Amino acid sequence: MPTNQLSVYFFLQIAVIIASAQLVGRLAQRLGQPQVVGEMIAGVLLGPSLFGWLWPQAQQALFPKETLGMLYVGAQLGVGLYMFLVGTEFQAGHFRRRLRSAASVSLAGVLVPFVLAFALVPALHDVPGLFAARVQPLEASLFLGAAIAITAFPMLARIIQERGLAGTSLGTLALTAGAVDDALAWCILAVVLASFGGSWGGAWLAIGGGAAYALFMVCVGTRLLRGLGRGLQAGMPVGNASLAIVLVLFALSAFAMDAIGIHAVFGGFLLGACMPRGVFVQKLREQLQPFVVVFLLPMFFTYSGLNTRLDVLFDPAIGVAALAILAASFGGKGLACWAAARLAGEPQRDALAIGALMNARGLMELIIINIGLQAGVILHGLFAILVLMAIASTLLATPAFNWAMRAQRDEVSGRATR
């Protein structure tokens, strides 16, 4: 396909993607859900699961295979910059305040899903459509465990902030536990990606290189980056030169992680976590976030949706696998975090709320499974199952959290009127 025709397709695709994301996102908001949930669903609707099922010729005409590479690059840029923005909201103070209490919740939220994954994989490993043929059972177990254990940390942080719980005991505990959970899951995913294919020489390079880069950024990078925020006052935008430096550093950080065999999103998040806090990072988010969230990120949701075929769930073997994975995902993560919070001495309301929040997977799940699909670890059957799990768990998170908070208030009101 000629280059000029590719650009025509790209602009038409972008128009449809943004309009669909906004339409379904606004509908989700009216139903009491975060807009990002609607945008995730919009991406699936544009793929073969609905649009391609109802009007296959129109869907293939809008998204021909020749244009998917271009859409993939935009999707990776979008998710990389989004993870950079997530990193800028990372607060190390949460760890220091509630690390001990959160450790038990985090540990339970990781260990139980991994135990369930190791229990499921022997029965699922040879089911057609789930794992690639060259994936070993250990790699399959580690990947599935990471996929079940992941938490939608950005959504968790947003709910905590919207409810005015930031800085409270519940908010601090949930944020700390979610951050630790995701850090462990991403580390294990990095091991899976590094070891995939049996080349442990490359694995050690990736693991060692990633650890060395993270150590450099935390110990040295944070000091070097402090100069970016000097002189910036409230009400002033980030200057073009400073913005250009940040974007160059983002590209280099993403390139470094990709080059050693991990993934670009690790570099984006790590750079964001090491950026100087204060007015500079606040203004940086204000300038970048609208473009990333409205323009770039929907491309990632659509690219995920184009790879999602929910009709594979009608296959009896994959359908049974879906039920087992969904049960392990919802029961293993939510119940484990609730039980650990209760054992740590948290009140029932807080424990239920933490279980609900930690059970949401959201965008983080989509990032992991797209990485797994692109690396050839999983196939479209498991991809569809985990997309369904990501959407369902995220849809249930807000109602479950609201129910937990309301149930406690009703109980307190009932005791007060007796």
Summary of the structure (lengths in Angstrom):
residues: 418
radius of gyration: 21.3
end to end distance: 75.2
largest distance: 76.7
contacts: 1456
relative contact order: 0.16
helix: 82%
strand: 0%
